[in-house]
Amino acid sequence: MIDDTNDLFVDKCAELLHMVLREIRNLSYEAGNEKRIHALSDLMHNVPRFMVGRDEGGADNLREQFEDFEKTHGRTEGYLDVLSMDQTDFDQIFRLARWPEAAEMVG
């Protein structure tokens, strides 16, 4: 079971949306990726609802969906890793490392 604060879960969902949309965009440049694009789109379509608390499945349900996706379609771009991160790791990778000005706000 994932034990996230709501804010951390929302941040993770936002990062997942960014990562998946980037993968979909990259896959769309080559023919033959339609099934993976469809599966990724299907996987992510409820994420905005998770983010605002309108889907009771939440983090655990999302993790199960990503695990099922990987079993069927192969390794993802680290999506499960994002879901597994604690606040410190998430901040280091997605906030502080990419946006130095965020370090000033946090620290």
KEBABA-830901 format. One record per residue: x, y, z of N, C-alpha, C in turn. Coordinates in steps of 0.05 Angstrom, whole numbers, padded with zeros to 5 digits, always signed. Example, Ala and Ser with C-alpha at 12.3 -4.5 7.8 and 13.67 -1.06 7.14 Angstrom:
+00264-00114+00156+00246-00090+00156+00264-00066+00156
+00257-00045+00142+00273-00021+00143+00258+00001+00157
***
This chain:
+00017-00024+00000+00000+00000+00000+00018+00025+00000
+00010+00045-00015+00025+00070-00017+00014+00088+00005
+00032+00100+00020+00024+00118+00042+00034+00146+00035
+00020+00160+00018+00028+00187+00009+00009+00207+00022
+00021+00230+00027+00003+00253+00033-00011+00259+00007
-00034+00272+00009-00048+00279-00016-00032+00296-00034
-00017+00316-00022-00001+00334-00039+00020+00319-00054
+00034+00300-00041+00054+00284-00055+00042+00267-00077
+00019+00255-00071+00005+00239-00092-00002+00256-00116
-00013+00280-00111-00020+00298-00133+00005+00305-00149
+00027+00311-00135+00052+00318-00149+00061+00294-00166
+00059+00270-00155+00067+00246-00170+00049+00242-00195
+00023+00246-00192+00005+00244-00214+00012+00264-00236
+00018+00288-00228+00025+00309-00248+00051+00301-00263
+00070+00290-00248+00095+00282-00262+00089+00258-00280
+00073+00239-00271+00066+00217-00288+00052+00226-00314
+00033+00244-00311+00020+00255-00335+00040+00267-00354
+00059+00282-00344+00080+00294-00361+00096+00272-00375
+00105+00253-00360+00122+00231-00370+00107+00215-00392
+00082+00208-00386+00066+00191-00404+00060+00207-00430
+00052+00232-00427+00046+00247-00451+00071+00251-00468
+00094+00254-00455+00119+00256-00470+00124+00230-00486
+00120+00207-00472+00124+00181-00485+00104+00178-00508
+00079+00185-00504+00059+00183-00526+00067+00200-00550
+00076+00224-00544+00085+00242-00566+00108+00229-00581
+00128+00218-00567+00151+00206-00580+00143+00181-00596
+00125+00165-00585+00115+00141-00599+00100+00148-00624
+00087+00171-00624+00070+00178-00647+00086+00185-00672
+00112+00189-00670+00128+00195-00693+00134+00171-00711
+00129+00147-00700+00134+00122-00716+00109+00105-00717
+00105+00094-00740+00082+00075-00744+00087+00050-00728
+00066+00037-00720+00068+00011-00706+00066+00014-00676
+00063+00038-00666+00061+00042-00637+00033+00046-00627
+00014+00042-00644-00014+00048-00637-00024+00034-00612
-00017+00008-00609-00027-00007-00586-00016+00004-00560
+00010+00011-00560+00022+00022-00536+00011+00050-00530
+00007+00066-00551-00004+00093-00547-00032+00090-00535
-00048+00072-00546-00075+00068-00536-00074+00059-00506
-00057+00040-00500-00055+00029-00473-00046+00051-00453
-00027+00067-00461-00018+00089-00444-00040+00109-00439
-00055+00116-00461-00077+00135-00458-00098+00123-00439
-00104+00098-00443-00124+00085-00426-00115+00084-00397
-00090+00079-00392-00078+00078-00366-00081+00105-00351
-00078+00127-00366-00076+00153-00353-00103+00169-00353
-00123+00159-00366-00147+00176-00369-00161+00182-00342
-00157+00167-00321-00169+00173-00296-00151+00188-00276
-00126+00192-00284-00108+00206-00266-00117+00233-00257
-00129+00250-00274-00139+00275-00264-00160+00272-00242
-00175+00251-00244-00195+00245-00222-00181+00237-00196
-00160+00221-00199-00144+00213-00175-00134+00239-00162
-00124+00257-00178-00111+00281-00168-00130+00299-00151
-00155+00298-00158-00174+00315-00143-00192+00299-00124
-00185+00274-00120-00199+00257-00101-00226+00248-00110
-00231+00247-00136-00257+00238-00146-00257+00209-00154
-00235+00195-00150-00234+00167-00156-00224+00153-00131
-00240+00135-00120-00233+00122-00095-00209+00103-00097
-00201+00095-00121-00179+00077-00124-00152+00089-00115
-00148+00114-00122-00124+00128-00114-00098+00114-00120
-00078+00118-00103-00051+00110-00108-00048+00080-00111
-00060+00065-00095-00057+00035-00097-00069+00025-00123
-00092+00036-00131-00104+00028-00156-00086+00035-00180
-00075+00059-00179-00057+00068-00200-00032+00051-00202
-00021+00044-00180+00002+00026-00180-00005-00001-00193
-00027-00013-00185-00036-00038-00197-00039-00036-00228
-00050-00014-00237-00054-00009-00265-00027-00008-00280
-00007+00006-00268+00019+00008-00280+00033-00019-00280
+00029-00035-00258+00041-00062-00258+00029-00079-00279
+00003-00078-00283-00011-00093-00304-00001-00084-00332
+00002-00058-00335+00012-00048-00360+00040-00059-00367
+00058-00059-00347+00085-00070-00352+00085-00099-00358
+00067-00114-00346+00065-00143-00352+00057-00147-00381
+00039-00131-00391+00029-00134-00418+00046-00120-00439
+00056-00097-00433+00070-00080-00453+00099-00076-00449
+00110-00087-00427+00139-00083-00422+00144-00060-00404
+00169-00057-00397+00178-00037-00378+00170-00009-00387
+00163+00007-00367+00155+00035-00373+00180+00052-00368
+00176+00078-00371+00197+00098-00368+00201+00105-00339
+00199+00087-00321+00203+00093-00292+00178+00102-00278
+00155+00096-00289+00130+00105-00276+00126+00093-00249
+00131+00068-00246+00128+00055-00219+00149+00066-00200
+00172+00074-00210+00192+00086-00192+00181+00112-00180
+00168+00128-00197+00156+00153-00187+00136+00147-00165
+00119+00128-00169+00099+00121-00149+00111+00111-00123
+00135+00100-00124+00148+00089-00100+00164+00110-00084
+00169+00133-00096+00186+00152-00083+00174+00164-00058
+00191+00170-00038+00182+00185-00015+00186+00215-00022
+00177+00232-00004+00178+00261-00010+00206+00271-00016
+00226+00262+00000+00253+00271-00004+00264+00264-00031
+00260+00238-00039+00270+00230-00066+00255+00245-00088
+00230+00248-00085+00214+00262-00106+00224+00290-00109
+00228+00304-00086+00238+00331-00087+00265+00333-00100
+00283+00315-00093+00310+00315-00105+00310+00311-00135
+00293+00294-00144+00293+00287-00173+00276+00306-00189
+00253+00313-00180+00234+00327-00196+00231+00357-00189
+00241+00365-00167+00239+00393-00160+00266+00406-00159
+00282+00398-00140+00307+00412-00136+00327+00409-00159
+00329+00385-00170+00348+00380-00191+00341+00395-00217
+00316+00398-00222+00308+00411-00248+00303+00441-00245
+00294+00450-00223+00288+00477-00219+00303+00488-00195
+00327+00499-00199+00343+00509-00177+00329+00529-00159
+00312+00545-00172+00297+00565-00156+00279+00552-00135
+00270+00527-00140+00253+00513-00121+00269+00507-00096
+00294+00502-00098+00311+00497-00074+00310+00521-00055
+00309+00545-00065+00307+00568-00048+00281+00569-00034
+00259+00561-00047+00233+00561-00035+00230+00540-00013
+00242+00516-00019+00240+00493+00000+00259+00497+00023
+00283+00506+00018+00304+00507+00038+00306+00534+00049
***
